[in-house]
Amino acid sequence: MKLAIGSDHVGFELKPLIIDYREELGHEVTDFGPFSTERTDYPIYGKKVAEEVAAGHFDGGVLICGTGVGISISANKVRGIRAVVCSEPYSAKLSKEHNNTNIMAFGSRVVGSELAKMIVKEWLEAIYEGGRHAKRIEMITELETEQKR
């Protein structure tokens, strides 16, 4: 899989560990920043990664900020994005299987490096089930389309 990753300054230190781990799992990873611990704003990187995923340049994305919440809210403002914040592996897995999430977010102040790896692994290995869930994804897409008018 081709994956995009981004963070803010708070998530910066955890990001290289996740990049290395994803590459160990055999995924191609592109880092969209930031590239230092200098204070920055999470919406910048949430948007960058989300736009790349929505455009089809990447199969998915991972975003990291302090809690995962702000950066995921930013990503979800991009049409076609279904970003989820997870602090444990089970929700990560089900978010992909049931909601076909295309971006995973978590907080570096909430989860440690080993738990973050477990969350990412479950999300990457999960497969969207479709079926009964497809109708709900269509409904979400309709809501998104209504808001863009």
BAFI-3210 file (N, C-alpha, C; in Angstrom, 3 decimals, decimal comma, padded with zeros to 6 digits):
// residues 149
n [1|2|3|4|5|6|7|8|9|10|11|12|13|14|15|16|17|18|19|20|21|22|23|24|25|26|27|28|29|30|31|32|33|34|35|36|37|38|39|40|41|42|43|44|45|46|47|48|49|50|51|52|53|54|55|56|57|58|59|60|61|62|63|64|65|66|67|68|69|70|71|72|73|74|75|76|77|78|79|80|81|82|83|84|85|86|87|88|89|90|91|92|93|94|95|96|97|98|99|100|101|102|103|104|105|106|107|108|109|110|111|112|113|114|115|116|117|118|119|120|121|122|123|124|125|126|127|128|129|130|131|132|133|134|135|136|137|138|139|140|141|142|143|144|145|146|147|148|149]
n.u [000,836|000,377|001,039|000,224|001,552|001,248|001,685|001,429|003,495|003,470|002,998|005,239|007,590|006,761|006,084|008,325|008,817|006,471|006,518|008,803|007,897|005,659|006,935|008,449|006,378|005,955|004,908|004,751|005,730|004,964|006,001|004,355|005,029|005,129|008,639|010,198|010,373|009,311|006,772|003,574|000,535|-002,031|-004,205|-003,058|-001,520|-003,331|-005,070|-003,314|-002,553|-005,108|-006,116|-004,381|-004,956|-007,708|-007,565|-006,671|-004,007|-002,791|-003,273|-004,181|-004,008|-002,117|-002,434|-001,107|-001,483|-001,683|-003,928|-005,178|-007,629|-008,107|-006,603|-007,836|-010,431|-009,901|-008,984|-011,340|-012,859|-012,291|-013,610|-014,673|-013,141|-012,822|-011,935|-010,680|-010,355|-008,434|-007,715|-007,105|-006,614|-008,918|-011,101|-009,857|-009,569|-012,326|-013,246|-012,238|-013,259|-016,064|-016,664|-015,075|-012,817|-010,387|-008,331|-006,337|-006,119|-004,343|-003,392|-000,349|-000,038|-001,742|-001,489|001,180|004,265|004,340|001,657|000,589|001,714|000,380|-002,248|-002,046|-001,246|-003,488|-005,399|-004,283|-004,284|-006,929|-009,908|-012,314|-015,665|-017,974|-021,167|-023,798|-022,824|-022,259|-024,471|-024,625|-022,233|-022,732|-024,806|-023,399|-021,755|-023,717|-024,585|-022,299|-022,192|-024,525|-023,828|-021,907|-023,163]
n.v [-001,190|002,276|004,849|007,841|010,150|012,378|014,975|017,077|019,361|018,158|015,470|014,849|013,453|010,797|010,096|009,232|006,662|005,328|005,547|003,977|001,514|000,981|000,747|-001,533|-003,350|-003,499|-001,388|001,478|004,680|008,123|011,140|013,975|016,027|017,803|018,727|019,201|019,958|022,400|024,615|024,214|024,101|021,754|021,561|022,131|019,899|017,825|018,494|018,392|015,631|014,464|015,573|014,407|011,675|011,667|012,430|010,155|009,539|008,136|005,140|005,290|007,039|008,196|010,080|012,190|013,882|015,679|014,488|013,269|014,060|016,805|016,893|014,878|015,863|018,022|016,651|015,316|017,307|017,371|016,432|013,126|011,885|009,691|009,805|008,399|008,468|006,594|004,888|002,390|-000,962|-002,512|-000,806|000,465|-001,606|-002,324|000,112|000,220|-002,173|-001,831|000,895|001,695|003,364|005,749|007,149|007,013|008,162|009,164|010,002|011,282|011,938|010,300|007,572|005,231|004,322|001,522|000,694|002,367|001,230|-001,246|-000,381|000,797|-001,460|-003,215|-001,638|-001,358|-004,019|-004,728|-005,289|-003,750|-004,670|-004,233|-005,051|-005,030|-002,718|-000,986|000,574|002,441|003,818|005,008|006,692|008,443|009,636|010,942|012,838|014,384|015,393|016,915|018,953|020,327|021,800]
n.w [000,000|-000,663|001,440|003,211|005,583|008,340|010,804|013,722|015,609|018,105|017,617|016,229|017,174|017,482|014,937|013,135|014,156|013,542|010,764|010,164|011,152|009,517|007,085|007,625|007,610|004,965|003,478|001,359|002,261|002,515|003,839|004,906|006,532|009,691|009,564|011,725|015,271|015,679|016,685|015,262|013,271|013,467|011,522|009,035|008,281|008,518|006,463|004,209|004,035|003,854|001,441|-000,417|-000,095|-000,717|-003,387|-004,509|-004,678|-002,708|-000,802|001,762|004,939|007,798|010,701|013,244|016,249|019,331|020,662|018,556|017,791|016,855|014,438|012,995|012,729|011,075|008,770|008,078|006,966|004,331|001,316|000,762|002,613|005,322|008,260|011,255|014,788|016,914|019,933|020,590|019,312|018,475|017,738|015,615|013,736|013,287|012,324|009,748|008,626|008,836|008,333|006,295|006,613|005,602|006,604|009,473|012,758|015,696|019,084|020,268|022,885|024,079|023,377|023,589|021,904|021,268|021,506|019,573|017,275|017,278|016,851|014,297|012,806|013,014|011,716|009,137|008,260|008,212|006,277|004,277|004,636|003,151|001,865|004,178|005,277|003,237|002,431|004,479|004,195|001,742|002,570|004,236|002,350|000,836|002,744|002,919|000,313|000,244|002,037|000,604|-001,279]
ca.u [000,000|001,010|000,447|000,655|001,578|001,477|001,486|001,801|004,735|003,309|003,114|006,460|008,543|006,208|005,930|009,351|008,636|005,357|007,007|009,667|007,077|004,856|007,853|008,736|005,215|005,969|004,150|005,477|005,259|005,403|005,829|003,915|005,465|006,244|009,960|010,899|009,487|008,848|005,322|002,822|-000,902|-002,447|-005,047|-002,221|-001,087|-004,551|-005,546|-002,369|-002,692|-006,467|-006,246|-003,633|-005,721|-008,954|-007,234|-006,306|-002,558|-002,396|-004,317|-004,638|-003,128|-002,038|-002,229|-000,781|-001,347|-001,675|-005,006|-005,707|-008,951|-008,066|-006,078|-008,845|-011,526|-009,412|-008,992|-012,726|-013,446|-011,987|-014,608|-014,211|-012,320|-013,441|-010,843|-011,103|-009,399|-008,472|-006,739|-006,899|-006,649|-010,223|-011,841|-009,148|-009,953|-013,739|-013,454|-011,954|-014,175|-017,455|-016,813|-014,138|-012,012|-009,206|-007,290|-006,283|-005,466|-004,213|-002,699|000,920|-000,186|-002,736|-000,968|002,627|004,739|003,970|000,218|000,375|002,036|-000,726|-003,400|-001,752|-001,228|-004,877|-006,072|-003,737|-004,616|-008,381|-010,467|-013,708|-016,567|-019,055|-022,436|-024,736|-022,175|-022,173|-025,576|-024,295|-021,178|-023,442|-025,533|-022,392|-021,362|-024,828|-024,530|-021,167|-022,579|-025,509|-023,130|-021,058|-024,007]
ca.v [000,000|003,601|005,533|009,196|010,396|013,757|015,218|018,431|019,318|017,251|014,114|014,735|012,447|009,458|009,872|008,380|005,283|004,767|005,416|002,793|000,322|000,746|000,254|-002,926|-004,138|-003,565|-000,294|002,675|005,780|009,479|012,042|015,305|017,015|018,739|018,128|019,642|020,093|023,787|024,715|024,352|023,899|020,452|021,558|022,171|018,553|017,044|018,823|017,892|014,176|014,170|015,901|013,410|010,426|011,878|012,508|008,824|009,391|007,210|004,193|005,663|007,951|008,192|011,427|012,186|015,140|015,381|013,532|012,698|014,625|018,005|016,593|014,072|016,772|018,749|015,722|014,997|018,419|017,134|015,553|011,778|011,362|009,109|009,674|007,912|008,555|005,367|004,765|000,962|-001,673|-003,057|000,232|000,690|-002,710|-002,200|001,333|-000,123|-003,224|-001,367|002,279|001,904|004,552|005,866|007,785|006,635|009,196|008,888|011,049|010,910|012,141|009,322|006,215|005,090|003,842|000,121|000,668|003,013|000,222|-002,217|000,285|000,919|-002,810|-003,689|-000,832|-001,689|-005,390|-004,883|-005,151|-003,288|-005,784|-003,908|-005,645|-004,187|-001,457|-000,134|001,539|003,498|004,635|005,823|007,735|009,421|010,366|011,853|013,954|015,194|016,067|017,929|020,056|021,029|022,568]
ca.w [000,000|-000,612|002,577|003,545|007,026|008,748|012,226|014,123|016,376|019,244|017,089|015,428|017,662|017,268|013,493|012,511|014,611|012,770|009,387|010,120|011,374|008,315|006,058|008,007|007,199|003,513|002,882|000,917|003,097|002,194|004,972|004,494|007,490|009,618|009,556|012,930|016,432|015,770|016,863|014,023|013,421|012,928|010,321|007,833|007,919|008,314|005,116|003,206|003,916|003,395|000,014|-001,179|-000,039|-001,463|-004,815|-004,969|-004,776|-001,658|-000,401|003,088|005,645|009,256|011,239|014,667|016,984|020,756|020,964|017,312|017,524|016,008|013,103|012,290|012,366|009,898|007,624|007,719|006,210|002,921|000,712|000,462|003,701|006,508|009,228|012,561|015,888|017,713|021,004|020,795|018,033|018,074|017,003|014,350|012,846|012,903|011,535|008,349|008,188|008,774|007,875|005,193|006,890|004,746|007,403|010,882|013,579|017,120|019,812|020,888|024,328|024,522|023,193|023,468|020,604|020,998|021,268|018,266|016,259|017,256|016,231|012,864|012,219|012,887|010,695|007,822|007,878|008,093|004,925|004,265|004,396|002,219|002,289|004,937|005,619|002,038|002,449|005,434|003,579|000,751|003,301|004,667|001,143|000,522|003,699|002,499|-000,922|000,618|002,697|-000,347|-002,204]
c.u [000,876|000,286|001,063|000,646|001,840|001,205|001,547|003,081|004,662|003,477|004,410|007,386|008,050|006,167|007,026|009,250|007,537|005,766|007,858|008,859|006,259|005,731|008,264|007,613|005,077|005,195|005,074|004,881|005,834|005,026|005,494|004,205|004,688|007,573|010,848|009,878|009,006|007,317|004,634|001,357|-001,352|-003,360|-004,241|-001,920|-002,260|-005,083|-004,627|-002,557|-004,066|-006,639|-005,527|-004,381|-006,995|-008,716|-006,827|-004,820|-002,011|-003,580|-004,901|-003,646|-003,166|-001,698|-002,009|-000,735|-001,369|-002,697|-005,489|-007,009|-008,889|-007,627|-007,069|-010,050|-011,136|-009,459|-010,411|-013,445|-013,189|-012,951|-013,986|-013,382|-013,212|-012,293|-011,409|-009,976|-009,535|-007,361|-006,495|-007,166|-008,038|-011,038|-011,185|-009,568|-011,398|-014,013|-013,197|-012,977|-015,589|-017,627|-015,892|-013,321|-010,766|-008,082|-007,462|-005,557|-005,369|-003,383|-001,428|000,898|-001,132|-002,193|000,557|002,989|004,303|002,473|-000,103|000,658|000,915|-001,952|-003,209|-001,812|-002,647|-005,612|-005,591|-004,151|-006,115|-008,831|-011,935|-014,623|-017,646|-020,374|-023,337|-024,144|-022,158|-023,266|-025,246|-023,192|-021,792|-024,193|-024,571|-021,964|-022,459|-024,827|-023,434|-021,514|-023,585|-024,834|-022,311|-021,863|-024,107]
c.v [001,248|004,397|006,903|009,332|011,874|013,893|016,721|018,302|018,347|015,794|013,835|013,605|011,018|009,099|008,999|006,913|004,591|004,603|004,156|001,515|-000,018|000,228|-001,185|-003,851|-004,189|-002,477|000,851|003,866|007,102|010,388|013,443|016,376|016,955|017,991|018,650|019,715|021,528|023,813|024,974|024,023|022,623|020,522|021,566|020,762|017,595|017,247|018,242|016,397|013,824|014,460|014,870|012,070|010,567|011,917|011,148|008,601|008,390|006,334|004,530|006,585|007,743|009,607|011,351|013,618|014,772|014,335|012,768|013,352|015,795|017,708|015,748|014,925|017,549|017,875|015,444|016,132|018,280|016,090|014,192|011,147|010,851|008,797|009,256|008,135|007,275|005,373|003,308|000,230|-002,133|-002,037|000,529|-000,359|-002,537|-000,945|001,076|-001,134|-002,705|000,004|002,645|003,185|004,554|006,661|007,363|007,748|008,717|009,992|010,559|011,135|011,107|007,900|006,248|004,456|002,411|-000,018|001,300|002,020|-000,809|-001,640|000,350|-000,446|-003,330|-002,940|-001,197|-003,077|-005,617|-004,630|-004,751|-004,434|-005,493|-004,451|-004,653|-002,824|-000,474|000,932|002,718|004,410|005,537|006,960|008,831|010,278|011,347|013,056|014,936|016,016|017,173|019,160|020,899|021,886|024,001]
c.w [000,000|000,462|002,794|005,059|007,272|010,235|012,474|014,936|017,555|018,794|016,361|015,884|017,470|015,779|012,881|012,924|013,819|011,312|009,266|010,256|010,132|007,185|006,348|007,568|005,676|002,798|002,474|001,648|002,612|003,357|004,457|005,546|008,782|009,728|010,693|014,067|016,626|015,805|015,518|014,284|012,721|011,705|009,016|007,353|007,760|006,911|004,050|002,968|003,358|001,906|-000,859|-001,224|-000,871|-002,974|-005,383|-005,143|-003,771|-001,289|000,965|003,745|007,145|009,699|012,740|015,189|018,461|021,148|019,739|016,889|016,544|014,585|012,309|011,891|011,116|008,659|007,152|007,002|004,712|002,384|000,357|001,554|004,825|007,476|010,574|013,570|016,695|018,746|021,364|019,472|017,559|017,265|015,664|013,322|012,361|012,089|010,052|007,835|007,966|008,133|006,731|005,398|006,014|005,407|008,854|011,636|015,025|017,750|020,473|022,399|024,939|024,443|023,088|022,142|020,305|020,746|019,919|017,138|016,143|016,561|014,721|012,185|011,998|011,774|009,299|007,347|007,691|006,656|005,045|003,848|003,364|002,751|002,987|005,283|004,444|002,019|003,358|004,890|002,512|001,423|003,774|003,482|000,724|001,456|003,298|001,268|-000,643|001,222|001,733|-001,330|-001,799]
res [m|k|l|a|i|g|s|d|h|v|g|f|e|l|k|p|l|i|i|d|y|r|e|e|l|g|h|e|v|t|d|f|g|p|f|s|t|e|r|t|d|y|p|i|y|g|k|k|v|a|e|e|v|a|a|g|h|f|d|g|g|v|l|i|c|g|t|g|v|g|i|s|i|s|a|n|k|v|r|g|i|r|a|v|v|c|s|e|p|y|s|a|k|l|s|k|e|h|n|n|t|n|i|m|a|f|g|s|r|v|v|g|s|e|l|a|k|m|i|v|k|e|w|l|e|a|i|y|e|g|g|r|h|a|k|r|i|e|m|i|t|e|l|e|t|e|q|k|r]
***
